[in-house]
C-alpha cells in the first residue's frame, strides 16, 4: 500500500474500496500507470511524493470559518488525489509542474471553490515563485468574487496567515507579501484583460461561460511560464454548445486513451451510463463528498423525490447540478442524448461511397446566412439498412466575422477545416448559389455519385430552380410543415439512437444538431425548430430534407433503362416471328 495520499486514493478506487464512476477509475489508472512509466528513462515526468504531500499538508493547516464554529480543514481522499496530483507530478528536467491545465468536474456542494481557494493561497505565497499573477476568472464579476472570497475567508480566519496577505476587497485584489505576487478577481466584463501572464488562472464554473474568451486569455499568457496552471473546476451544464462541454468531451477522450495529452489533469466525477439515477448509492459517483457525509446523502433523497415527482425544470436541474450529468433536457430538445451522435462518428468520407446512390438535401438561406447541403447514403450492413451523412455549408465572406460574434460559433475554424466554403461574389454579402451548384456537381462527378433525388426547401428557392433543373437532377420541393416533415424527423432520430446512422465527425453538423428543437402541430406531428435567430439549424434541416426520400428508398426512374428493357421484351415476344 502506498504511503502518499494521492496514490492511496487511486489504489483504493481501483480496488473497489471507494465508490467511483468509470471516468474517475480511468483517472486513477492513469496515475498508477504513469508512475510505472516514470521509472523508465524516456518518460519526461515523475511523481514527487514530498511535493504532493506539501500542498495537502498546507490545505490542512487552513481554517474553515463558515458555520457555527471554526473547524480545521480535513482533506477528503478525492481532494487529496486532486491536490496531490496537481502539485506532485513534475518534469524530470527542471522539476517544473507537469500539469499546465486541469479540468475537475464534480457535483454541486463538493467544495469546488474550496479547492480553488487552496490553490490560490498556496501558489500565491508559499510556492517560492515571486511576482506571480493569480487570477480568479468568471464571466461576471460576482461569479469571479466567489473563488476570491473563499481565499479571503481562509486568510481572515487565521491570524498567522493574515500576516502574509493584504486584502483589498474594494477592488478584488490580494497582495501576497512573501512573494510580491498578486491575486485578482477578473471577469469578462472587465474593460481591459490583455497582457496577462498567469502563474495560476482559475476558471470558475466554466459551464456558465458562453464563449472561451477568459480561458483562451489565460491560456495565451502561460506559454513562457514553466510551471503555470489553468484550473477549471465546474459542475456539468445545460448548454451542449458551450466551450466547457467541448473541453469535457476532449478530457473524456484523454482518459479513454483516444487522445494523448500528458499536461492535462482530469478528474470527472459522474455516474456511469448504465447506473440507475434514483439509487442513492450511485449519487456518490457524482458527489464524492457524500461517501464521507451520510447526513448529506440522506438530505439529497427528498431533493431527488421532488425532482422525480415534479419533472420538468426541477428534474433537469437535479440531473445536471446534483448528478453532474451534461444534458440538454427540455421536452422540445431534438436529440437529448448527444452521446449517440458522438458514437456515430466514423472515419469515412465521400470517397468511401464512390459510385453509390445518394439523396441530397438543400437548405437555402435568405441571403447572408448559412446555406447547407447534405448527402445521405443508404447502405446495408449485416442485413440492416444504415445511413452515412455528409454535409457542407456556405457563407458569404463579408458575413463571417458577424456570425462568429452573433452565433458564438467558430466559423473561421470550420472554414479552415474545409467544412464551410466562403462565397466571395455578389459583394460577399449574399450567398451566390452558383458555389453550391459547383460543389454539388464536382462531388457527383469526382465520386461518380448517383443522385436519386435532390430535396430542397422551396423557401428562397425561386432564383435557384432554373439552374438546378439545368443540372438534370430529379428534384422535389419539401414543404416545411410538421405534417410533411414529421415522418423524416422522427425516423432520423430513431435510426440515430438505434446506431444506424454514421457521419464524419463534422463539428458544424454537431453544432447544428445540438441547436435543434422540435415544434408540433395540433395533431402531434413534429418538425425541427430553434430557440433564437443565432442558433442555426440549417445543416440538420438539409439532412431532414434528404431523409424524406432516403428513408423510403425512393429511386428515380431511369427512362433510358426502361425503354431498353421494353425493347428487349418486345424483341423476345415478336422478334422471332418478324423474321419468319
N, C-alpha and C positions, 0 to 999 in steps of 0.2 A: 504494500500500500504506500502510495506517495505521501510524503510529509507536507508538501506545499498544498495550500487550499485550492488553488486553481486546478491542478492535476487531479486532486482527490475528487473534486466535483465531477470532472469528466469521467473518471473511473466508476464512480457510483451511479451516474446516469446510465452508462453503458451496461452496468451490472444489474440494472433494474431496481436499485435501492432508492433512487429518486425518480419520481414521475416526470416524464418529459415527452414531448412530441418528437416526431421524426426529424424535424429540422434542427432541434436542439441536440439530438443524438448525433446528427451529422457534424455539428459544430464541435462536439466533444471528441468525436472520432478524428476529426481534422487535427485537433490539438495533440492528441496522442500520437497520431501518425507523423506529425511534424517533429515531435520530439525524437522519434526514431530517425527521421531524415537528418536531423541536426547532428547526429553522430557521424554522418558522412561528410567528408571534406567539401564536396561541391555545393552542398546546401548552404545558402547565404545566412541563415538565421539560427539562433539558439534560444533556449528558454532560460532566462536568468531568474532563478527562484528568489534570490535576495531582492531583486528589483520588484518582482511581483508582490512579495510579502510586504515590502516597504510601503506601497500605496495602500494595501489593505490595512496595515497597522495604522497608517495615518488616518484613514477613514474612521477607525475605531477609537481614535483619540478625540473625535469631534463629539459635540453635544447636540441633541435634538431638543430645542426649546419649545416647540409647538405642543400644545396639550396642557393637561392639568399640572404636570410636573416635568422637570427636565430629566432626560434619560441619555445615557451614553449610547453612541451608535454601536450596533452589533450587525456586522455584515452577514446576510444570509448566504448560503453556499452559491446560489446563482450570481449574486452580486460579487462574490469573491472571484468567480470564474471570469466575469466581465472585466473587473478592475485589474485582476492579476494578469489576464491575457494582454490587455492594452499596455501595461507597463513592463511586463516580464519578457515578452518576445522582443528580441534585439538582433541587430545586424552583427555578424561576426567581425566585420571590419568597421571600426569606429564606435561600436556599442550604441548605435542610434536605435530609436524605437522602430520596430518592424512595421507596425500598422499605422498607415497615414490617413486612412478613412475607416470609420466604424459605423455599422448600422445595427442598432438594437431595437427590436420591436417587441413590446410587451403590453399586456392589457392595462386598462385604467387602474390607477391607485397601486402601482407596483414600484413606485419610487423612481420614476424617470428623472424628475428634476433633482431629486436627491443625489442620484449618480452624477449628473452633470455638475452639481454643486461641489461634490468631492473632487472631480477632475479639475475644475477651475481653481479651487482653493490650493490644490497641491501644485499644479503646473504654474500657477501664478507666483508662488512664493517659495516653494520648497523643492524645486527640481534643478536649482542652480543655474537656470537659464536667465540671463539678465536682459532687461528692457524688452521683455516679451509682450506681445499683444494677444490678449484673451478676449474673445467676443462671444456674447450670448445673443444669438440672432433669431429673429422670427419675422413674420410678415408685418405685424403690427407691434407698436411699442409696448402695449400692455402685455402681450404674449412674451416678448423678449425679456420683460422685467420679472417673469415668473422664475426662470432659472437664476437670474441675477439676485432676486430676493432670497432664494434658497441659500446662496453664498453669504448674503448679509446676515441671515439668521444664524448660520454657523459661526460667523465672526462675532456677532453680538452676544452669543451665549457662552463665550469662553474668554475670560479676561486675558489670558496669555496670548491667545490667538488674535484678539482685537488689537494688541500692541504691534502686530506685524502688518496690519492693514489700516488704511484710512478710507472710510466710505463717504462718497459724495452722492447721496440719494437724489438730490435735486436734478442732477444731470446724468444719473445712471452710470457712474464710474466708481471704481475702487482702485486706490493706489496700493501696490504691493511693495512695502517698504524695504524688504530684504533684498529684492532683486531689481527694484525700479521698474517692474513690469506694471501693466495696467489692464484691468478687467472692465469691459464696457458693454452695456446693453445696446444692441444695434438692430434696427428694424428696416424693412423695405421702404418705409415711408420717410426715412432719413434723407435729407436733401443731398448730402454728398457721402457716397460709400466707396469711393475709389481709393486706391493706394493702400489696401490692407495687406499686411504680412502676418497672418495669424500664427502664433505658436500653438494655440488651441482655438478652434472655431466650433462653437456649439450651435447646432441647428435644432431648435426646439419644435416639437410637434410638426414634423415635416409634412405629414399628411394634409395639413391645412394650407400648404403653400400652393398657389395656383400656377406658379412657374418656378424654375430652378435658379432664379436671379441670385438669391442670397447664397445658395450652395456653390454656384459657379464663381461667385465673387470671392468666397473663401478659398475654393479650390485653386483659383488662379493665382493666389498670393502665397502658396506654400511651396512652390517649385524649388526655391533656393534654400529652404529650411530643412535640415536633415532629420529633425525629429518632430515635425509638425503633425498635428492630428485634427481631423474634422470629425466631430462626434454627432451622429444623428441618433437620437433616442425618441421613439414615437410610438403611438398606437397605430392600428390599421385605420383606414379612412373609407370614405364613401365614393370618392372620385377616381375611377379607374384610368382616367386620362391625366391624373396628377403626376408630377415628377417623382413623388415618393413611391407610387406604385411601380413605376418603371425601375426605380432603384431596388425595390423589394424583389421584383422578378429577376433582376440581374443577380442579386445576392443569393437567391434560391439556386440559380444556375451554378454559382461558385460552389455552394455547399454540395450540390449534386455532382460536381466534377465536370460539368459540360463546359465551363469557362474557368480559366486559371487566373487568380489574382492573389498573390501572396501578401499584398499590402492592405487588403480589405478585411477587417474583422467583422464577423457576423454572429449575431445571436437573435434568432427569431423564435419566440415562444408562441406557438399556436397549436390548435388541435389538429389531428390528422383527418384526412378526408372521410374516412370510414367511421369516425367517432360519433356517437350519439351526443348531440349538443345539450341534451336535457339531463345527462348524468353528471352529478357534481364532481365525481372523481375525474372526469375529463376536463373540467374547468381549470384544474391545476396546470395543465399543459400550457394554457394561455396566460395564466396568472401564477407564476412560480412562487409568489409570496404566500399564496393560500395553503401551501403544503406545511407551512410553519405557523399558520394562524387559523385554527379551527373555527374561532368565532367569526372571522371574516368570511370563511367559506359558508357557514350557516346563514350569515346575513345576506349572502348572494342568492339564496334559494327563493325568498319572496320576490326578489327582483326578477328572477327567471320565471316564476309563476305568473307574475303580472304581464311580462312580455309575451308569454305563451298565450295568455288569455286575450290580451288586447290586440296583439298582432300589429300590423301597420308600422308606423314610425317607431313605436316603442320596441317592437321586436327587432326592427332594423338596427336601432341604437344598441340593443343588447348584444346582437351578433357581432357588430363591428367593434364596439368600445369595451364590452366586458369579455367577449370571447376572442377579440383581436383578430377577426377574420375580415379580409378585404372582400367587400361585396357591395354591388351597386343595386341593392334590393328595394325596388319600389314595384308596385304592381304593373307599371307600364314599361319597365325595362325589357328590351327585346331579348338580349342574351344575358341572363343573370349569372351564368357560370362561364366567365371568360377563360377559365381553365380549359374548357372544352375547345375553345378557339385556339389557345396556345398549343394544345396537344395535337391539333390538326395540321400544324406546320410541318412541311417536308422540304427536302432539297430537290425540288423539281422546278421546271420551267417549261416554256412553250416547246423547246427542243424535244422534251420527253413525250410530246403528244403530236409529233410530226405526222402529217397525213391523216389525222383523225377528225371525226365530226365534232363540231362545237356549236355553241349558241352564244350570241353576242348581245349584251345589254348596253344601252346607251342612255345616260342621264345628262341632259344638256342644261347648262347654266343659263341664267338670264342675261349674261354678258360678261361681267368681270369676276364671277365667282369660279368655283371649281367645276370642271366638266369631267365626267368619268366614263370609262369604257371597261366592260367586264367580259371575259371569256369563260364559259362554263363547259367543261369536257366531261360527259358521262363515260364511264368505263366499267368493266366487270373485273372483279377480283374474288376468288373463292366462291363463285356463284352468286355474288351480291353486286348490285349496282352501286357504284360510287361516283364521286364527282371531284374534279380538280378545278379550282378557281384561280384565274389570273386577272389582275386589274391594272389599269394605267390611267393616270389623270392628267389634266391640262389646266394651266392657269396663265393669265396674261402677265407679262413681265412687270408692268408698272403697278400691279396689284399685289405682288408677292410680299413686300415688307408690310403693307397694310394688313394683310391677312395673317401674317405671323403674329402681329400685335393683337388684332381683334379676336382671332380664333384660338390664340395661345397654342399654336401647333408649329412644329419645326419644318415648315415647308422648304426652307433652304437646305436642310439635311436630306429631305426626301428627293429634292431636285438633284442633289449630288449623287444620291444612290440610284438615280435613274427611274424612280417611281412616278415622277411627275415631269412632264415636258412644259417648258416655258414658251408661250407663244409671243412672238415679237412684232408681227404685223398688226395692222389696224391700230397703230399707235401704242401697242402694248397695253391698251386699256380694256379691250374686249377680246374674248377668245375667238380666234379665227378657226372656224370649223374645218378648214382645209387641212390643218395639222392633224386633226382626229382621223379624217379620211385617209391621209397619207400613212399614219401609224397603222391603221386597220389593214389597208391594202398591202403594206410592206410585210406585216406579220403573216397575213394569209399566204402571200407569195413565198416568203422565205421559209415558212414551215409547212407549206402545202396543205393548209387547213381547209376543211370542208365546212364552210359556214352554212348551217341549216336554216337558221332564222336570225335576223337582226331585229331585236326588240327594243323599241325606243319609246321614250316618254314624249308624247305629242306636244307637250308644253314647250314653247320656244323652238319648235322643230320646223316651222313653215319655211324658213330660209335655207334649210338643210336638206329638205326632201328631194329636190331636183338632183343635187349632187349625189345623194345616197342612191337614188334609183339608177343613176348613170353607172354605178359600180356593178349593177346587176344582181345584188343580193335580194333574197326573199325577205322582205321587211314587214313588220307588223307593229301597229301602234298599240301600246299598252295603256289602257285607261287607268289613271291614277286614283282609283277609288278603292275603298275597303272591299267592296263586292268583287271587283276584278282581281285584286291582289291578294286576297285572303289565303287562297289555297297555296300559292307560292311562298308567301310569308311564313305560314305555319310549317310547310313541308321543309323549307330550308333549315329552319330551326331544329326540327325533329331529326333530319338527316345529320346535322352537325352534332347534336347531342348523342346520336347513335354511333358516331365515329365514322360516318360515311363520306365526310367532306374533307378534302385536302386543299392546302394553299401554300404559297411560297414564303410565308412569314412577313409579307409586306406590312410595314409599320403604319402606312397611311390607311390601309384597309382595316387594320385592327382599331385604329383611332375612330374611324367612321362607324364601325360596328359597336364600339363602346358608347358612342353618342346616341345610338338608335333607341327610340322608344316606340311603343305601339299606341295607336288610337283606334277606336272601334266605332262602328255604326250601331243603329238600334237593333240590328239582327245579331250583334256579337261578332261580326266579321272584322278583321283587323288589317291594318297596313302600317308601314313604317312612318314614324314621325320623329321630331326632335324637340328639345326644350326651347332653344333660343336660335336666333339668326346665325350665331357664330359656332354652333355645334353642328358641323356639316355631316350630312349622311349621304352625299352624292354617290359614294362608292358602293355602299350597301344597296342603295336604290337601283344602281345599274345591275348589281348581282341579281336582285329580286326580279327585275325586268327580264333578264335572260332566263331565270329559273322558271318563269311561267311556261316556257316551251320546253326547256330541258327536262323538267320533271315528267313531262308527258311523253318524251321521246318523239316529239313531232319532227318529222323529216320533210324536207322539201321534195316536191315531185320533180323527178328528172324526166322531162318530156322527151328528150332525145332517146333515153334508155327505153322509155315506154313505147316509143314509135318503133324502135328496133325490135323490141320484144313482140310487138303486134305483127311486124313483117315476117319474123321467124315463124310465128304461129300460122300466119296466112300461107306461107310457103309450104309448111308441113301439111296443111289441110288441102290446099288446092294446087300447090306447085307441081306435084307429080302428074295430076290429071291434065294440067295445061300442056304438059309435054307429050301426052299420048294422042 
